[in-house]
Amino acid sequence: MTTPASRPTPTAEHRDDLAAALRRHLDGPFGEVRDHVRALDADAFGAAPERLPVAEHRARVTHLLARVAEQPYAAAGFPERQGGTGRYGDAVAAFEMLGHTDLSLFVKAGVQWGLFGGAVSLLGTSRHDHLVPRIVSGELQGCFAMTETGHGSDVQSLRTTATYDGSTDELVVHTPDASARKDYIGNAAQDGRVAAVFAQLVVDGESRGVHCVLVPIRDDDGAAAHGVTIEDCGPKQGLDGVDNGRLAFEHVRVPRTNLLGRHGDITDDGSYESPIENPGRRFFTMLGTLVRGRISVAGGAGAAARSALAVTTTYAGSRRQFAAPGADHETTVLDYRTYQRRLLPRIATAYALQVAQHALVSAMDDVLAGRAGSEQDQRRLETRAAGIKVLTTRHATDTIQACRELCGGAGYLWANRLAALKADTDIFTTFEGDNTVLLQLVAKSLLADYTATFGDLDTLGTVRFGARQAAGTVVERTAARGIAQRLLDAAPGRDEDVTLGARSTQLRLLRERETHLLDGLARRLRAATAPGADAYGIVNATQDHLVDAGTAHVERLVAESFAASVESCADPAARALLDRVCDLHLLSTIEAHKAWYLEHDRLSPARTKALTALVNDVCAELRPHATTLVDGFGIPDGLLTTEMSGTA
């Protein structure tokens, strides 16, 4: 273990080199595309220096979207057969970088190319390929109409219908009542021309489940199409540059071929066919193809949090307040223990989540490119994407709030960016999947052992299947391999042998929490599988346990990913610093759950006190490197300029 005194403060001439090495490591396999985005005009793409009127902000973002369309990023997210370049990881990494700019631009770009474009590309058939180049160029702007006023997370129960009329070979899209209107739809209130509408498909009087249909919502003059009602959602807490709207359909007729029928289609003779016979599996397969949106939200949230940390750390490095007795100058606020405690662990977690995001994006790239094409690969990706999205968006919400407070009244001013970041990212914990619901899905998928049968199981089936699993086996199958696994295997096994500064111990403690929670969850479910059991009541009663188990699983995945990444860092100085950053992230994560470790006799009171002291020591050691660490985020200076810059 490195002691605080053994690492000197970096000299000025070494600081830039160290920050550059950290940036290269954090950029991962996407350094080239990130540098390309960094070179964009910060004055044009950065957040406005003052809060704009809604109409002006929307116009600005629409203009910037057209400028982004001139770059190669959008095309990277589509296969070559559709006119793209098939570099899916590059596309997500580039749009993640937009999270350092105006977040309304990030969201609007995600709607256009990730959600609307992704639906056409991944749910459509060859008859829809001709639309993709128009979507990429921005000529055809669209929106993604899934959420309904009365149904958000419960997509399977959407009430909008798309009924096939064989006499005219058309689909009739209809909103049966106000609760079935499409709500909060980005790009709908102003710019969208076509909506990818998710509706219950009815063929020959039989419901075939939720499918996606392309529905024109505006005519060539921009007026609402016949039978389509468009409303503006009105003022929001943030994201003023995104034109969220509501859509309702009054028996709107579209050609049968507007059905995005890759997973379920209507043939020329009017019959329904699908390559996936089971309706449940078909539904989950359809939603699984849209996982890129969830991954992108995690990336944008991480970028926003890093922006807040960079602004705050720069401020903290120069802001002075109160003087020590006998001192002739005031103390820099970053020298206060409480300040370090609130800021530095969040910087460490930002590093950990960025590394985990790279691993997630690479896995997504493998799946979308067909290099990892099994159903198990897809399910594993969906589970990891859900979990990373939860941790990163929660981190962003908590971090930006902490940064606002750490900057005092200055943090409340619009010119210092934190107010906009706070307002714009708050919704990230809700859209692309509510965080609490997603954590339950993560835990359920673990109990279902990442098998393709997950979509086939009803509630009681999931309970019974999960109750047969050995939690240790589930954890083992999802554990890191190679470097991180060898570190884990070296961990001591008894409390008196625990060395909290050892990476192996840190990883073991995180794994033990996950294993215990999964094992306990399985036992609770097993006890409730008697004949006549109330399956709904069983799962409802264990929801808090599901959330805790899902959280523990993702925390362990992130920790192992970060630990392995540190070991692979090629630059010695950067690796040494990253090693301590990793310590701080892992120790802080364990400390956040120290009540659990005490309750379950995994750590003694003396050990938890030692844990707190160790976190304090690592914070003190990293304090001289704080500015270097946020410089390692690689955020262009032009995107970080605030009134607080250079505060004395």
Secondary structure, DSSP 8 states (H G I E B T S, - for coil): ---GGGS----HHHHHHHHHHHHHHHHGGGHHHHHHHHTS-HHHHS--SS---HHHHHHHHHHHHHHHHTSSHHHHTS-GGGTS---HHHHHHHHHHGGGS-HHHHHHHIIIIIIIHHHHHHH--GGGGGGHHHHHHTSS-EEEE--BTTBSS-GGG---EEEEETTTTEEEEE--SGGGSEEEETTTTTT-SEEEEEEEEEETTEEEEEEEEEEE-B-TTS-B-TTEEEEE----SS-TTS--EEEEESSEEEEGGGB--SSSEE-TTS-EE-S--SHHHHHHHHHHTTHHHHHHHHHHHHHHHHHHHHHHHHHHHH-EEEE-TT-SSEEEGGGSHHHHHHHHHHHHHHHHHHHHHHHHHHHHHHHHTTSS-SHHHHHHHHHHHHHHHHHHHHHHHHHHHHHHHHTGGGGGSGGGSHHHHHHHHGGGGTTTS-HHHHHHHHHHHHHTTT-GGGGG--HHHHHHHHHTS-HHHHHHHHS--THHHHHHHT---SGGG--TTSHHHHHHHHHHHHHHHHHHHHHHHHTT-STT--HHHHHHHTHHHHHHHHHHHHHHHHHHHHHHHHHH---HHHHHHHHHHHHHHHHHHHHHTHHHHHHTTSS-HHHHHHHHHHHHHHHHHHGGGHHHHHHTT---GGGT--TTTT--
